[in-house]
Amino acid sequence: MMSMTACLEYGLKELPVFEDANITDIYFEYRYMVTQNGFTSANFMRLTNVARDISDQAINIKVSIPEAAGTFTEAERAKVNLNNIIGYCYLSTAATIEPIEGAPKLGQPGNYSAPVRYRVTAADGKTTKTWTITATMQ
């Protein structure tokens, strides 16, 4: 009988388990469809962060709509509002985020016209923080 063992864990450093559960930045974009030469494609326009305050598990952010240019026409620009934008967040290393209390799922069109809340869980799996995001449009 023969037995083999592996030494995959031998000599590996113990890596830190991060305890931070923070949202470090946020931005929004607007998605729209464009048909040219018989082909339809999805385009996006990133909204401009005019002012941003991140403190005490709360983010207050003011965004503006960029000027019309190229496929982002005045007609398309007029459709942009806080009810139909997509949010993205930067988090602490290896943290995860989930919407709570009916908040929009990040990366999908949602309604940010009222404050929304997200739960951020640190990489350690134990530390959690609830963040409130309040967006306004200039």
C-alpha positions as CSV (number, residue, x, y, z in Angstrom):
1,M,0.0,0.0,0.0
2,M,1.3,3.4,-0.9
3,S,0.3,6.8,0.6
4,M,1.1,10.2,-0.9
5,T,0.7,13.6,0.7
6,A,1.0,17.1,-0.6
7,C,2.9,20.0,0.9
8,L,0.7,22.7,-0.6
9,E,0.4,24.6,2.7
10,Y,4.0,24.2,3.8
11,G,5.8,27.5,4.1
12,L,2.9,29.7,3.0
13,K,2.6,33.0,4.9
14,E,-0.6,33.6,6.9
15,L,-2.4,36.3,5.1
16,P,-4.3,39.0,6.9
17,V,-8.1,38.8,7.1
18,F,-9.4,42.3,6.3
19,E,-11.9,43.8,8.8
20,D,-12.8,46.9,6.8
21,A,-16.4,47.1,5.5
22,N,-16.3,50.5,3.7
23,I,-17.6,52.0,0.6
24,T,-14.6,54.1,-0.6
25,D,-16.1,55.6,-3.7
26,I,-19.2,55.7,-5.8
27,Y,-20.3,56.7,-9.3
28,F,-23.3,56.5,-11.5
29,E,-23.9,56.0,-15.2
30,Y,-26.9,56.1,-17.6
31,R,-27.4,53.4,-20.3
32,Y,-29.1,53.8,-23.6
33,M,-29.6,52.0,-26.8
34,V,-28.3,53.2,-30.2
35,T,-29.3,51.9,-33.6
36,Q,-26.9,52.7,-36.5
37,N,-26.6,51.0,-39.8
38,G,-29.1,48.4,-38.8
39,F,-27.2,47.4,-35.7
40,T,-28.4,48.1,-32.1
41,S,-25.9,48.5,-29.3
42,A,-25.9,49.4,-25.7
43,N,-24.0,52.6,-24.8
44,F,-23.4,54.4,-21.5
45,M,-22.7,57.9,-20.3
46,R,-21.0,58.2,-16.9
47,L,-22.5,61.0,-14.8
48,T,-20.1,63.6,-13.5
49,N,-19.5,63.6,-9.7
50,V,-19.9,67.3,-8.8
51,A,-19.6,66.8,-5.0
52,R,-19.2,63.8,-2.8
53,D,-19.0,63.4,1.0
54,I,-18.2,60.0,2.4
55,S,-18.3,59.8,6.2
56,D,-19.8,57.9,9.1
57,Q,-21.4,55.1,6.9
58,A,-23.2,57.7,4.8
59,I,-22.5,59.0,1.3
60,N,-24.0,62.2,-0.1
61,I,-23.3,62.6,-3.7
62,K,-24.3,65.3,-6.2
63,V,-24.0,64.3,-9.9
64,S,-24.6,66.2,-13.2
65,I,-25.4,65.0,-16.7
66,P,-22.6,65.6,-19.2
67,E,-23.3,67.7,-22.3
68,A,-24.7,65.9,-25.4
69,A,-22.1,64.6,-27.7
70,G,-21.9,61.9,-30.3
71,T,-24.6,59.2,-29.8
72,F,-25.5,60.8,-26.5
73,T,-28.0,63.3,-28.0
74,E,-30.0,66.1,-26.4
75,A,-33.1,63.9,-26.6
76,E,-31.3,61.1,-24.8
77,R,-29.8,63.5,-22.3
78,A,-33.3,64.7,-21.4
79,K,-34.3,61.2,-20.3
80,V,-31.6,61.0,-17.6
81,N,-32.9,61.3,-14.0
82,L,-32.3,59.7,-10.6
83,N,-35.0,57.1,-11.3
84,N,-33.1,55.3,-14.1
85,I,-29.4,55.3,-13.4
86,I,-26.9,52.6,-12.5
87,G,-24.7,52.7,-9.4
88,Y,-21.3,51.3,-8.9
89,C,-19.2,51.3,-5.7
90,Y,-15.6,50.8,-4.7
91,L,-15.2,48.7,-1.5
92,S,-12.6,47.8,1.1
93,T,-10.3,45.0,0.0
94,A,-12.3,41.7,-0.6
95,A,-15.5,43.1,1.0
96,T,-18.9,42.3,-0.5
97,I,-22.0,44.5,-0.8
98,E,-25.7,43.7,-0.9
99,P,-28.8,46.0,-1.3
100,I,-31.2,46.1,1.7
101,E,-34.6,47.6,2.2
102,G,-35.4,47.6,-1.5
103,A,-32.3,49.4,-2.6
104,P,-31.4,48.9,-6.3
105,K,-28.9,46.2,-7.2
106,L,-25.6,47.8,-8.1
107,G,-24.7,47.5,-11.8
108,Q,-28.4,47.5,-12.8
109,P,-30.7,50.4,-13.6
110,G,-32.4,51.6,-10.4
111,N,-34.1,54.4,-8.6
112,Y,-31.8,56.6,-6.5
113,S,-34.3,59.5,-6.0
114,A,-34.6,58.7,-2.3
115,P,-31.8,57.5,0.1
116,V,-30.9,53.8,-0.4
117,R,-29.1,51.4,2.0
118,Y,-26.5,48.7,1.4
119,R,-24.9,46.2,3.8
120,V,-21.1,45.8,3.3
121,T,-19.5,42.7,4.8
122,A,-15.7,42.7,5.3
123,A,-13.5,39.9,4.1
124,D,-13.4,38.4,7.6
125,G,-17.1,37.6,7.1
126,K,-18.0,39.0,10.6
127,T,-17.7,42.8,10.3
128,T,-20.6,44.5,8.6
129,K,-21.7,48.1,8.2
130,T,-24.9,49.5,6.8
131,W,-24.3,52.4,4.4
132,T,-26.8,55.0,3.3
133,I,-26.4,56.6,-0.1
134,T,-28.2,59.9,-0.9
135,A,-27.9,61.1,-4.5
136,T,-28.9,64.4,-5.9
137,M,-28.7,65.8,-9.4
138,Q,-27.5,69.2,-10.3
